[in-house]
Amino acid sequence: MAKNPRKNSRKSKGKDSTINSSSFYSNLWWWLRVCLAAVVSKLVADYYFVQRSQPTLNRQFQSYHSDVYVIDDFLPTEVALDWRRRMLEAWENTQELLTDCEGDSSCPNTNNENSNNRTFHFATNNDGFQQGDGRVPNNAKVRSLEQLPQRNHTAHQMRQRQLFAYAKWELPPTHALVQEMEDYMRSNTTRHTVARLLSDKHPQLDLQPQLADLFVTYYNQGDFLTTHNDNVCGTWAFVVSLTQEPDEGPSWNNDMGGTLRFQCPHTSANRYHHPSSPNYWCESLVPKFNTALLFNTRLPGGVMGPNHEVLPVHVPPSSGYFRFGLTGWYMDAQDVMDETAKAELNKMRSRD
């Protein structure tokens, strides 16, 4: 008996339809699993990122008349890495410029636009101080690339005489990175984050969008900042560490120098509590990448905040360790400076 071709055709089409339908649902299910896996991966990554990179109040400790707050992951990771990269680039430009100028007494010229926009400048406050003259140094900041050996030598002499002194490197205020950092620290987001982290003890904290000052620093081998308080600056000081460390090697430690230490809460300004005495300092903080410190510098009633200092750095740039950072001062709603304080602050800023 002959087979009916139409019947066979209908059976074939039905079979093909079943196969196609099965294939469609199989592919659909495969794509759904892929999309679901992608969504879950993103949620896990986002959760991990939030947990790891949101600013977190690590701890707080009591110093003289003020608590000091230690905040981990202060900046978004990509911002912190970018800022550090650009600071390292500026330091490499500085070294290149100084090498090119070696032996030329008229070089480098600090007023040169190229040096202003690309390099660090050496900052000291030894204007008006001469060896053996017995005078207290003028606190005006000198920020330039000129007379480096002489200024560095004088700064170390001042430190030995227990005068306020510093030797460090700063980006000039006109550098694009300084302006970017200032905008970031002044932003509503950053100020509100700081206020939130400090809200337990300072529920009424109202940081203003103006900064008393901000500077970007690199402490080279031998650089330091002697004992001082920041009472002529803004009410809240912040220090953000952006250290660079080699891929292989220990994390920054006390043996490398550059430690920031704070006055004990029970000390006072008398001969029994001098910064050179062993019981004067209670907290020593080694530089740590993307960690911020905040503390009161000026309290109600004219009370001054804690003394603090940066010990000399012992490691050279060739070691792969770099003590980069930024320092500044927030002003609060009650932060009013008299003319004397303004004049002193302008000298510290190296601005007219």
N, C-alpha and C positions, 0 to 999 in steps of 0.2 A: 504493500500500500504506500502510495506517495505521501510524503510529509507536507503539511501545510506551512508554506514559507511565512505567511503572515503571523501564524501562531508562534513560530520560532522567533520571528522578529520581535513580537511583543515580549516574549520571555527574555530575550537578549537585552531589550531596552530596560525591562524591569530590574534585571540583574545589574546593568550598568548604573541605573539610578540608585540602587541600594549601595553599590560600591562608592559612587560619588558622594552620596549622603554621609556615609561612614567616614570617608576621607575628609570631608568638610568639617565634621564635628571633631575629628581627631586633630586637624590643624587648628581649629578654634580653641580646643582645650590646651594645645601646646602653647599658643600665643597668650592665652589667659595665665598659664603658669609662668611664662616669661615675664609678663607685666606684673604679676603678683610678686614675683621674686625681686623685680626691680624696685617696686614700691616698698617692700619690706626692707631691702638693703638701704634705701634712702632714709627710711624712718630710723633704722638702727644707726646709720652714719650721722644723721642729724642729732639723734639723742646723744651719741658719743661726743659729737662736736660741742653741743651745748654743755654737757657735763664737764668737758675738759677745758673749754676756752672761755667760759663766762668768768668775769672778774669775781674773785672769791676772797672774802676776808679770812686770811690764814690765821692770824693771831693779832693780839694787841698787848702792849706792855707799858708799864708806867715809867715815865721819865720825870724830869724836874718840871712840875707844874703842868704837865701835859701827858696824855697817852700818845703812843706812837702806834699807828695802824699799818700792818703789813698785808698787802693785797697781791695775790697771785693772779696770773693771766690777766693783767690789767688791760692790755691792748688786744684787739683781735690779732690772731697769730700772723695773718698775712701782712698786717700793718706793722707789727713789731719787726718782722723779718725784713720788710722793705726799708724801714727806717735804718735798721742796723746795716744793711747792705750799702745804703747811700752814705752813711757815716764812714764806713770802711773805705769806700771809694774816695771820699773827701780826704781821709788821712793818707791814702796812697798818692793822691794828687799833691798833698803837702810835702811828702817825702821826695817826690819827683822834683818839685819846684826847688826845694832846699838843696838837693843834689846838684841841680843845674846851676844854682847860684853859688856853689861852694867856691870860696876864694874871691868873690866879687863883693866888696863892702857896700856897694850901692844897690845890691840885689839881695832879697826880693823887695819890691815896693808894695807896701801894704795897701796903698791907695789904688794900685792897679786893679782894674775891673776883673781881670782874670783870676787874681788871687782872692778877691772878695767873693766871687761866685763859686769857687771850686775848692777852697782849702780851709783848713783850720788855722786859727791864729793863736799865738802863745799869749796867755792871759796871766798877768801878775798885778799886784797892788802896791808895788814898791816905789811909786812916784813920790819924790820928795825925801826919800830916805838915803842917807849916805853912811857908810861904815864909820862907826866911832863917834858920830855927832850927837848921840844920846837922845835924839828926838823920836817921838812916836810917829810912825809913818802916816803919810796921807793915805786915806783909804780909796783914792781914785783908782779905777781899773785901767790898766794899760793893756790893750789887746792889739798885738801887731806881730809881724814876722821879723822885726828888726832887733838888733842887739840881744840876740837870744842867750848866748853864754853869760853875758854880764848880768842880765835880768834874772836868769835862773840862779846864778851864784848869790846875788843879793837876796832873793827870796829865801834861799836856804839859810843864809845868815840870820835873817829875821826870824825864821823858825827856831833856830838855835837860841836866840835871845828871848824866846817865848812871846814874840809879838804876833799879832794877827797877820797872817801871810798866806799866800797860795801860789802855786805854780801848776798850771794845767793848760789844756788846749780847748778853745771854744770856736764854734762856727760864728762868723759875724752875723749880726741881726738881719742883714740884707740877703743872706743865703736862703734859697727857696725852701729848704727843709725846715729851717727855723720858723718861717712864716706858716708852713703847713702844720707843724707841731702846735704852734700857738693857736691856730684856728681849731684844731682838734680838741685841745685841752679846754678851750673856751666854749665849745659847743654845748648845746642843751643836753644832748645825750650823755656826754662825759660828766658834766656837772651833776646831773640827776643820778647817775650811777654812783658817783662818790657820795652824794647825800644819802642814797639808799643804804650803802654799805656802812655808813657811820650813824645811821638813824637811831640805833639803840641808845647811844649815849648823847647824841646831838639831834634830837627830833626836830628842832627848829632851824637846822642848818640851812642857810640860804646863800649859796655861793653865787657871786656875781659874774657876769660874762667878761669882766675885765680882769686881767692878770697884772699884778704889780711888776712882775718881770718873768722872763723865761730865758734860759740859755742852755745850749747843747754842748756837752763836754766830752773830752777824752783825756783820761789820766794816763800819761806815758810813764815809763819806768822812772822812778824818783819823784814823780809829781805828788802833790799833797794839798790839803786844806786844813789849816790849824783851827784850834778851838774858837768857837764863835756861837752867837745866837742870831736869829734872823728878825729881831724885834723891829727893825726899820723897814721890813718888807711887808708883804701881805699877811693876813691873819692865819692862813693855812698853807704850809709848805708841802710841796710834793717832790719826790725824787723817783724817777722811773729808770730802772737799770736795763740796759740793752747790751749786756756783755757778749763778747764773741769768744768761743772756746774751740780748740782743735777737735777734730772728729775723734781722735784717739788721745786719751789722756784724762787726768782727773778733773772733776769740776773745780771751779774756783774755790780756794780755801784760804785760811788765815795766813799761811806761809807765803802766799803770793802778794800780800799787802792789799792796799786799797780798801781796807775795812772801814765802814761807817760806824762810829760808836757814839753812844748817847750817855749823857750825864745821869747819875743815879738820882732817884727821887728824893732821897733824904739829904743830899748835899746842899751847900749854900756857898755864897761868895765870901768866904773868909779864909784865913791862912791855914785852917785845918782841912779845908776841902779845896785843894788846888788841883787843877787838871793833871799835874805831874804826880799826884799821890795815887797809890794803887787802888784806893777805895772810891775814886771819883767816878769811874766808868763802870756801868752795870750791864750794858747791852752792846754787843759787837755784831754787826751784820755784814756778811760777805756779799759781794755783788752777785745777783742771780738774774738771769735773763727774764724779762717781762714781769718783773716784780716791782711794785710801787710802794713807797712809804708816804704816809701823810701824818702831820702833827701840827698842833697849835704853836704859833710863834709869838703871838701877841694876845694876851688875855685881858679881861676887864680889869679896870683899876690900874692899868699900866704895868701889870705883872708880865715879866718876860718868860718866854718859853725856854726849853732845854738847850744847854750847850751841846754841841756835837762837833765832830771833826772827821776828816778822811785821812787815814794813815798813808804814808808813802807806798806807792806801788813798787813791787820788787821784780815783776816779770817784764822782759823786753818784748817789743812787738814780734820779734823773730820767733818767740815761743808759741805764737798763735793765740795768745790771750790778749783781749782788748777790753779795757774798762770804759765802755761808752755809756752815756746816759743823758737825761735831761732833768733840769731842776727849775722849779718855778714856784710862784706864790699866788694862791687864790685870794681874792678879797671878798669879804662878806658884806651884808647890807649896812653894818655899823662901822665899816673900815674907813676911817677918815684919817688922813695924814696931815700933820702941821707942816709949815714951810721948812722947818729944820729937817724933818724926816724926809721930805721930798727931795731936798738938796742932797742929803746923804745917799738916798737911793739912786739919784741920777749919777753921782760919782761912781757908785758901785756898778752901774750899768755901762759906764764909759760913754755916756751920752750927755750932750749939753742941755 
